[in-house]
Amino acid sequence: MADHTEEFLQLAAEAKTRIQQVSPEAALQLTQEGAVLLDVRESEEFAQGHLEGATNLSRGALAEQIEGTVPDKSTPIVCYCAGGNRGALAADTLQSLGYTNVVSIEGGLKAFPLDH
């Protein structure tokens, strides 16, 4: 994965002030309760490995395609990426689109134990 620019990291930091972040354990609990698990990485990254049950919808395509994937804006959604920044930005975007029950996994996929 490429290093993020300072500007990107600043945007992610700002997004994290507007969203709710949850631990990997809390995220798994939410998905067991029916939340949509949304992997917002690129398809190539998703193909290399992802959380079981995750739907891949890259952050770049999110605004255009989310309604086809999750039409009900009150559906619980758990976003994640590799390290937590794109997931936070995706959660922020979803909230701006009117989704009311969105969280991001703090630390992203890297925060999970190796046996996930």
N, C-alpha and C positions, 0 to 999 in steps of 0.2 A: 504494500500500500504506500502511496506517495505521502510525503510529509505535507501537512496542511500549511497554508500561508497564514501569516499573522492576521490578515483581514478575515479569513475564514474562521479562525479560532475566536476572534472577537465576536463575530456574528453568532457562533455557537454559544459562547459565554452569555451573550445577551438573551438568546433563546432560552437558555437554562434558567434564567430568572423568571420566565413566564410560564414554564411548564412544570409538571410534576415528574420527578425521576423516582424510579423504584429499583430495589435490589433485584438481582437475578432470581432469588427465591420468591420474592413477591410477584415478579413477572410470571413465573411458572404457575403460581397459584391463580393469578388472574386468568391465564389461558385455560387452566383446568376448569375454571368457572365460566368459560365461554368467550373470553376476550379473543379478538382477532390478533394474531401474532404477525406483525408486518416487518419484514426484512427490507430495509430501504437501501441496501447496497446495490451495486451494479450486478447484472445477471452473471457475469463471469465470477465474481466473488461468491455469489450465492451458490453457484455450481460447485465451488471448491469445498463447501460445507456450510450448513445452516442449522438452526434449531428445528427440531421435529415439529411438524405442523405449521411451519411458517409459510406465509405467502410473500413472494418477492414482487415488490413494486418499487423501483428505484426512486430516490428522492427527486430526480429530475423529471420523472413522469407522474409524480404523485398528484399534483393539482389537476392534471388532465384526466387521470384514470381512477382516482379513488372512489368516485361515485359508482362506477361499474363494479368495483370490488366490495365496497361497503356502502350501500345506498342509505342505510339508516344512520343518521348523524349522532344518535345516542348510543350506538353500539360501542362497547368497550374495545379500545385498540391499544396494543402494546407495540411500540416502535423500537427497533434496534438496528445498529450498524456494527462495525468492527470495534470502534473505540468509544462510542457515545456521542460524538459530535453531530454526525449526520442524523442520527436518531432523534436528537434534541431538536434539530432544525426541522425535521419532518413532523414531529409532534407539534411544534409551534405553527407550522404551515397548516396542519389539520385543524388546529384550534381556530386559526384565522378563517378557515373555510366553513366554520360552524360546527365542527365535531366537538362534542361536549364531554367526552369520557376517554381522553387520550393520555397515555403516559409514555415515558421513554425509559429504557433500561440504562441505569447509571453505569458507565464504563463499557457498555455495549457487549458484544460477544466475548471480548477479552476478559470480562469480569466473571465469566462462567468457569467452573472447575473444568479441568481437561476431560473429564468423563461425560460431558454433556452430550 
